[in-house]
Amino acid sequence: MTYFAKTAMILSICYYCIILGVLWIGQILGVHNGIWEAFDFPQQDTSPPVWTLIIGLIMTGTALCCLASAYRAAWTILGGGPKQDFRDLGQNLKRMAWGLIGFWVGYNLVSGVMQYLIIIGLPSTDGFEFGWDPLDLDIIFAIVGVVLLAISQTLERAWLAEDENSQFL
């Protein structure tokens, strides 16, 4: 099972980096004008201002770094097996939690804020539908992150108790 999870992590982070990299970098370099389709906006003849595209690239890169951080922690947990102590498991769960929460925040910044930034300078926004819901299905990332934070705190306390007990033995 760990092989499947590790393969899925590798494939998904590579897929997201390639797809989103091509989207933002291709738009910045003028290779295509696909940003409008990505946000379900009507096709425009002009590209959004370059500074907004750079902000979108940075936000997307940050969100993907958070996801990669969560994946790295999950990879470490899966690789540690049953021999991990409470402290290491708790620290890795905390890293995974913050990675998932950071990804959720970054994703919502890209999907929510960026749609307003890329339209700056357009003469009209007729036909544009601004759909953004921070409580959409992706809220699962934040919920799981908060739960993992709580579990990591419990494991930290368990490690302290285990360490205290081992000094008596």
Backbone as JSON, one array per atom type, in Angstrom:
{
  "sequence": "MTYFAKTAMILSICYYCIILGVLWIGQILGVHNGIWEAFDFPQQDTSPPVWTLIIGLIMTGTALCCLASAYRAAWTILGGGPKQDFRDLGQNLKRMAWGLIGFWVGYNLVSGVMQYLIIIGLPSTDGFEFGWDPLDLDIIFAIVGVVLLAISQTLERAWLAEDENSQFL",
  "N": [[0.81, -1.19, 0.0], [2.0, 1.21, 0.7], [3.65, 1.7, -1.46], [1.85, 2.37, -3.5], [0.77, 4.77, -2.47], [3.08, 6.4, -2.35], [3.79, 6.48, -5.05], [1.54, 7.76, -6.1], [1.82, 10.25, -4.87], [4.21, 11.22, -6.06], [3.48, 11.26, -8.8], [1.28, 13.05, -8.77], [2.34, 15.5, -7.77], [4.23, 16.06, -9.72], [2.58, 16.25, -11.98], [0.91, 18.48, -11.29], [2.87, 20.51, -11.07], [3.9, 20.6, -13.68], [1.6, 21.14, -15.3], [0.58, 23.54, -14.15], [2.85, 25.11, -14.24], [3.3, 25.3, -17.01], [0.97, 26.67, -17.66], [1.16, 29.24, -16.26], [3.86, 30.16, -16.8], [3.97, 29.86, -19.56], [2.02, 31.72, -20.28], [3.15, 34.1, -19.31], [5.42, 34.26, -20.95], [4.23, 34.56, -23.37], [3.54, 32.43, -24.97], [1.1, 31.18, -25.15], [-2.41, 31.93, -24.68], [-3.93, 30.94, -22.58], [-4.85, 31.45, -20.04], [-7.31, 32.58, -19.6], [-9.17, 30.6, -20.18], [-8.5, 28.8, -18.2], [-9.53, 29.98, -15.92], [-12.18, 29.91, -16.5], [-13.14, 32.06, -18.0], [-14.35, 34.28, -20.6], [-12.64, 34.1, -23.73], [-9.94, 36.29, -24.38], [-8.36, 38.83, -26.38], [-6.06, 39.97, -25.49], [-3.36, 39.6, -23.15], [-3.33, 39.2, -19.57], [-1.97, 41.75, -17.31], [1.58, 41.53, -16.89], [2.65, 41.61, -14.31], [0.56, 40.66, -12.75], [0.46, 38.05, -13.58], [2.92, 37.13, -12.72], [2.56, 37.31, -9.97], [0.55, 35.37, -9.73], [2.02, 33.1, -10.52], [3.88, 32.98, -8.42], [2.15, 32.63, -6.2], [0.98, 30.17, -6.9], [3.27, 28.56, -7.0], [4.03, 28.67, -4.31], [1.84, 27.41, -3.08], [2.14, 24.86, -4.19], [4.6, 24.17, -3.13], [3.91, 23.94, -0.44], [2.2, 21.74, -0.63], [4.05, 19.84, -1.51], [5.65, 19.74, 0.75], [3.88, 18.61, 2.59], [3.57, 16.15, 1.35], [6.19, 15.2, 1.57], [6.43, 14.84, 4.33], [4.45, 12.87, 4.69], [5.59, 10.85, 3.17], [7.85, 10.31, 4.71], [6.64, 9.35, 7.03], [5.38, 7.06, 6.03], [7.64, 5.64, 5.27], [8.89, 5.16, 7.66], [7.58, 3.19, 9.08], [6.39, 0.82, 11.59], [8.25, 1.23, 13.56], [8.69, 3.83, 14.3], [9.15, 6.44, 16.66], [7.06, 8.18, 19.05], [7.65, 10.89, 19.03], [8.95, 11.51, 16.54], [6.92, 10.73, 14.76], [4.89, 12.49, 15.56], [6.08, 14.99, 14.92], [6.34, 14.74, 12.15], [3.66, 14.47, 11.43], [2.78, 17.0, 12.17], [4.2, 18.61, 10.35], [3.07, 17.66, 7.99], [0.43, 18.45, 8.41], [0.59, 21.32, 8.48], [1.52, 21.68, 5.9], [-0.68, 20.79, 4.37], [-2.65, 22.61, 5.21], [-1.45, 25.0, 4.39], [-1.41, 24.53, 1.62], [-4.17, 24.55, 1.1], [-4.81, 27.22, 1.74], [-3.17, 28.55, -0.14], [-4.23, 27.53, -2.55], [-6.8, 28.61, -2.46], [-6.18, 31.32, -2.56], [-5.12, 31.5, -5.13], [-7.3, 30.58, -6.72], [-9.29, 32.32, -5.9], [-8.43, 35.1, -5.44], [-6.78, 35.63, -7.66], [-8.42, 35.58, -9.93], [-9.58, 38.05, -9.89], [-7.43, 39.73, -10.13], [-6.3, 39.2, -12.67], [-8.04, 40.38, -14.45], [-7.61, 43.03, -14.41], [-7.37, 46.06, -16.08], [-8.87, 45.34, -18.27], [-11.27, 46.42, -20.64], [-13.97, 45.75, -20.31], [-15.93, 43.58, -18.31], [-18.02, 42.02, -19.0], [-19.92, 39.08, -19.19], [-18.23, 37.62, -17.66], [-17.92, 35.28, -15.1], [-17.57, 35.18, -11.76], [-16.62, 32.82, -9.87], [-16.09, 31.56, -6.77], [-15.48, 29.63, -4.02], [-14.59, 29.25, -0.86], [-15.3, 27.21, 0.81], [-15.56, 24.96, -0.65], [-15.09, 21.61, -1.97], [-12.35, 21.35, -1.56], [-11.87, 22.17, 1.01], [-11.42, 20.07, 2.58], [-8.68, 19.65, 2.75], [-7.86, 21.58, 4.63], [-9.37, 20.81, 6.88], [-8.47, 18.18, 7.4], [-5.83, 18.84, 7.89], [-6.02, 20.36, 10.29], [-6.99, 18.39, 12.02], [-4.83, 16.6, 11.95], [-2.92, 18.23, 13.18], [-3.94, 18.29, 15.8], [-3.69, 15.57, 16.47], [-0.92, 15.35, 16.31], [-0.11, 16.9, 18.47], [-1.06, 15.36, 20.57], [0.53, 13.11, 20.25], [2.99, 14.22, 20.83], [2.7, 14.72, 23.57], [2.44, 12.08, 24.37], [4.97, 11.13, 23.73], [6.51, 12.59, 25.54], [5.55, 11.49, 27.94], [6.34, 8.83, 27.57], [9.11, 9.17, 27.49], [9.56, 10.11, 30.06], [8.74, 7.88, 31.55], [10.65, 6.03, 30.71], [12.91, 6.88, 31.99], [12.55, 6.07, 34.55], [12.83, 3.39, 34.44]],
  "CA": [[0.0, 0.0, 0.0], [2.84, 2.41, 0.74], [4.14, 1.93, -2.81], [0.79, 3.07, -4.21], [0.69, 6.15, -1.95], [4.27, 7.14, -2.77], [3.68, 6.69, -6.5], [0.51, 8.78, -6.31], [2.38, 11.56, -4.49], [5.16, 11.63, -7.09], [2.76, 11.58, -10.03], [0.43, 14.22, -8.64], [3.11, 16.74, -7.66], [4.81, 16.31, -11.05], [1.48, 16.7, -12.85], [0.54, 19.85, -10.94], [3.96, 21.42, -11.4], [3.99, 20.75, -15.13], [0.4, 21.79, -15.83], [0.49, 24.92, -13.7], [4.02, 25.8, -14.76], [3.03, 25.61, -18.42], [-0.08, 27.69, -17.68], [1.64, 30.56, -15.86], [5.08, 30.56, -17.51], [3.6, 30.03, -20.97], [1.27, 32.98, -20.41], [4.1, 35.19, -19.12], [6.3, 34.32, -22.12], [3.43, 34.81, -24.56], [3.43, 31.21, -25.77], [-0.33, 30.93, -25.33], [-3.3, 32.85, -23.96], [-4.86, 29.99, -21.96], [-5.22, 31.81, -18.66], [-8.74, 32.89, -19.56], [-9.87, 29.32, -20.13], [-8.22, 28.19, -16.9], [-10.43, 30.59, -14.93], [-13.53, 29.85, -17.1], [-13.5, 33.39, -18.48], [-14.37, 34.37, -22.06], [-11.32, 34.31, -24.34], [-9.6, 37.68, -24.65], [-7.27, 39.0, -27.34], [-4.85, 40.41, -24.8], [-2.95, 38.87, -21.95], [-3.36, 40.03, -18.36], [-0.68, 42.39, -17.02], [2.62, 40.57, -16.52], [2.83, 41.58, -12.86], [-0.45, 39.78, -12.15], [0.85, 36.68, -13.91], [4.03, 36.78, -11.83], [1.95, 37.05, -8.65], [-0.1, 34.06, -9.84], [3.06, 32.08, -10.52], [4.43, 32.89, -7.06], [1.13, 32.01, -5.34], [0.86, 28.76, -7.27], [4.49, 27.9, -6.55], [3.97, 28.55, -2.86], [0.86, 26.36, -2.77], [2.72, 23.56, -4.54], [5.66, 23.88, -2.14], [3.21, 23.46, 0.75], [1.75, 20.38, -0.91], [5.25, 18.99, -1.52], [6.06, 19.58, 2.15], [2.97, 17.62, 3.18], [3.93, 14.86, 0.75], [7.47, 14.76, 2.14], [6.13, 14.34, 5.67], [3.73, 11.61, 4.52], [6.59, 9.89, 2.68], [8.67, 9.94, 5.86], [5.8, 8.53, 7.9], [5.21, 5.75, 5.38], [8.93, 4.97, 5.25], [9.32, 4.83, 9.01], [6.95, 1.96, 9.53], [5.94, 0.74, 12.98], [9.34, 1.47, 14.5], [8.82, 5.25, 14.6], [8.74, 6.81, 18.01], [5.98, 9.16, 19.08], [8.14, 12.24, 18.73], [9.13, 11.64, 15.1], [5.62, 10.66, 14.13], [4.2, 13.75, 15.85], [6.69, 16.07, 14.14], [5.98, 14.57, 10.74], [2.23, 14.81, 11.29], [2.68, 18.46, 12.24], [4.66, 19.12, 9.04], [2.05, 17.32, 7.01], [-0.74, 19.3, 8.69], [0.85, 22.68, 8.02], [1.59, 21.62, 4.45], [-2.04, 20.71, 3.84], [-3.31, 23.9, 5.47], [-0.83, 25.97, 3.48], [-1.91, 24.27, 0.27], [-5.56, 25.03, 1.02], [-4.77, 28.69, 1.69], [-2.61, 28.93, -1.44], [-5.19, 27.2, -3.6], [-7.89, 29.59, -2.42], [-5.67, 32.6, -3.05], [-5.02, 31.42, -6.59], [-8.62, 30.47, -7.35], [-10.16, 33.43, -5.52], [-7.87, 36.44, -5.64], [-6.19, 35.79, -8.99], [-9.41, 35.87, -10.96], [-9.83, 39.5, -9.89], [-6.2, 40.42, -10.56], [-6.01, 39.06, -14.09], [-8.94, 41.19, -15.27], [-7.23, 44.45, -14.32], [-7.03, 46.66, -17.37], [-9.81, 44.98, -19.33], [-12.29, 47.48, -20.79], [-15.28, 45.28, -19.86], [-15.96, 42.22, -17.76], [-19.31, 41.42, -19.34], [-19.82, 37.66, -19.49], [-17.32, 36.97, -16.71], [-18.55, 34.76, -13.9], [-16.57, 35.05, -10.71], [-17.03, 31.75, -8.97], [-15.08, 31.17, -5.79], [-16.1, 29.14, -2.8], [-13.55, 28.71, 0.01], [-15.82, 26.04, 1.51], [-15.75, 23.92, -1.65], [-14.57, 20.31, -1.59], [-10.96, 21.45, -1.14], [-11.81, 22.46, 2.45], [-10.95, 18.83, 3.2], [-7.27, 19.82, 3.06], [-7.75, 22.33, 5.88], [-9.95, 20.02, 7.97], [-7.53, 17.1, 7.72], [-4.66, 19.49, 8.48], [-6.3, 20.7, 11.69], [-7.07, 17.12, 12.76], [-3.45, 16.1, 12.09], [-2.27, 19.04, 14.21], [-4.39, 17.81, 17.11], [-3.07, 14.27, 16.7], [0.52, 15.55, 16.54], [0.05, 17.39, 19.84], [-1.27, 14.21, 21.45], [1.73, 12.28, 20.14], [4.06, 14.93, 21.56], [2.48, 14.42, 24.98], [2.74, 10.65, 24.55], [6.42, 10.99, 23.71], [7.01, 13.1, 26.82], [5.24, 10.48, 28.95], [7.21, 7.68, 27.32], [10.47, 9.55, 27.89], [9.56, 10.18, 31.54], [8.67, 6.49, 32.04], [11.89, 5.31, 30.42], [13.92, 7.3, 32.96], [12.32, 5.33, 35.78], [13.15, 1.97, 34.24]],
  "C": [[0.86, 1.27, 0.0], [3.4, 2.73, -0.64], [3.13, 2.72, -3.61], [0.72, 4.53, -3.77], [1.89, 6.98, -2.41], [4.24, 7.43, -4.26], [2.67, 7.78, -6.8], [1.03, 10.17, -5.94], [3.33, 12.08, -5.56], [4.42, 12.08, -8.35], [1.95, 12.86, -9.9], [1.24, 15.51, -8.52], [3.78, 17.07, -9.0], [3.75, 16.85, -12.01], [1.12, 18.15, -12.57], [1.62, 20.85, -11.31], [4.06, 21.65, -12.9], [2.81, 21.54, -15.68], [0.36, 23.27, -15.43], [1.69, 25.74, -14.14], [3.82, 26.22, -16.2], [1.98, 26.72, -18.51], [0.5, 29.07, -17.4], [2.85, 31.02, -16.67], [4.79, 30.75, -18.99], [2.85, 31.33, -21.21], [2.22, 34.17, -20.27], [4.98, 35.37, -20.36], [5.54, 34.56, -23.42], [3.28, 33.61, -25.47], [1.96, 30.9, -26.08], [-1.11, 31.98, -24.54], [-4.36, 32.03, -23.23], [-5.31, 30.34, -20.57], [-6.71, 32.06, -18.54], [-9.56, 31.61, -19.43], [-9.68, 28.64, -18.77], [-9.14, 28.72, -15.81], [-11.88, 30.62, -15.42], [-14.04, 31.23, -17.48], [-13.59, 33.35, -20.0], [-12.96, 34.68, -22.59], [-11.13, 35.79, -24.68], [-8.44, 37.73, -25.66], [-5.96, 39.36, -26.66], [-4.58, 39.53, -23.58], [-3.12, 39.78, -20.74], [-2.01, 40.71, -18.14], [0.33, 41.38, -16.48], [2.78, 40.5, -15.01], [1.79, 40.7, -12.19], [-0.12, 38.32, -12.42], [2.0, 36.22, -13.01], [3.52, 36.5, -10.42], [1.26, 35.69, -8.66], [0.89, 32.92, -9.83], [3.63, 31.88, -9.13], [3.43, 32.23, -6.11], [0.99, 30.52, -5.62], [2.08, 27.98, -6.81], [4.51, 27.68, -5.05], [3.0, 27.45, -2.44], [1.43, 24.98, -3.07], [3.86, 23.19, -3.61], [5.04, 23.36, -0.84], [2.74, 22.02, 0.55], [2.94, 19.41, -0.92], [5.76, 18.75, -0.11], [5.18, 18.55, 2.85], [3.28, 16.23, 2.63], [5.23, 14.32, 1.35], [7.26, 14.18, 3.54], [5.41, 13.0, 5.6], [4.68, 10.52, 4.06], [7.44, 9.39, 3.83], [7.89, 9.04, 6.82], [5.65, 7.13, 7.31], [6.51, 4.96, 5.37], [9.39, 4.52, 6.62], [8.74, 3.55, 9.55], [6.58, 1.99, 11.0], [7.03, 1.05, 14.0], [9.53, 2.95, 14.84], [8.44, 5.52, 16.05], [7.69, 7.92, 17.93], [6.43, 10.54, 18.65], [8.29, 12.45, 17.22], [7.79, 11.63, 14.36], [4.84, 11.96, 14.34], [4.75, 14.91, 15.04], [6.33, 15.96, 12.66], [4.5, 14.84, 10.49], [2.02, 16.32, 11.33], [3.11, 19.1, 10.92], [3.62, 18.85, 7.96], [0.82, 18.21, 7.17], [-0.53, 20.71, 8.16], [0.98, 22.73, 6.51], [0.22, 21.59, 3.8], [-2.81, 22.01, 4.05], [-2.76, 24.98, 4.54], [-1.28, 25.78, 2.05], [-3.33, 24.77, 0.11], [-5.61, 26.55, 0.93], [-4.27, 29.15, 0.32], [-3.57, 28.67, -2.58], [-6.32, 28.23, -3.63], [-7.43, 30.98, -2.83], [-5.59, 32.6, -4.57], [-6.41, 31.42, -7.23], [-9.53, 31.64, -7.01], [-9.62, 34.79, -5.9], [-7.41, 36.64, -7.08], [-7.22, 36.09, -10.06], [-9.76, 37.36, -11.0], [-8.6, 40.27, -10.37], [-5.99, 40.33, -12.07], [-6.93, 39.88, -14.98], [-8.61, 42.68, -15.21], [-6.82, 44.94, -15.69], [-7.96, 46.26, -18.51], [-10.88, 46.07, -19.43], [-13.66, 47.06, -20.26], [-15.13, 43.87, -19.31], [-17.33, 41.58, -17.97], [-19.1, 39.96, -19.72], [-18.87, 36.91, -18.57], [-18.1, 36.52, -15.5], [-17.46, 34.49, -12.88], [-17.06, 34.03, -9.69], [-15.88, 31.37, -8.05], [-15.79, 30.8, -4.51], [-15.02, 28.53, -1.91], [-14.01, 27.47, 0.79], [-16.15, 24.91, 0.54], [-15.11, 22.62, -1.16], [-13.12, 20.37, -1.09], [-10.8, 21.83, 0.33], [-11.33, 21.23, 3.21], [-9.48, 18.94, 3.57], [-7.09, 20.53, 4.4], [-8.27, 21.51, 7.06], [-8.99, 18.9, 8.38], [-6.27, 17.68, 8.36], [-4.86, 19.82, 9.95], [-6.38, 19.44, 12.54], [-5.66, 16.55, 12.98], [-2.66, 16.93, 13.11], [-2.66, 18.58, 15.61], [-3.75, 16.46, 17.45], [-1.58, 14.43, 17.01], [0.78, 16.07, 17.96], [-0.13, 16.25, 20.84], [-0.04, 13.3, 21.42], [2.92, 12.92, 20.84], [3.93, 14.66, 23.06], [2.79, 12.96, 25.28], [4.25, 10.42, 24.57], [7.02, 11.48, 25.03], [6.74, 12.09, 27.94], [6.12, 9.26, 28.79], [8.65, 7.98, 27.76], [10.6, 9.6, 29.41], [9.55, 8.76, 32.12], [9.98, 5.75, 31.81], [13.0, 5.7, 31.4], [13.76, 6.56, 34.27], [12.75, 3.87, 35.66], [14.61, 1.71, 34.23]]
}
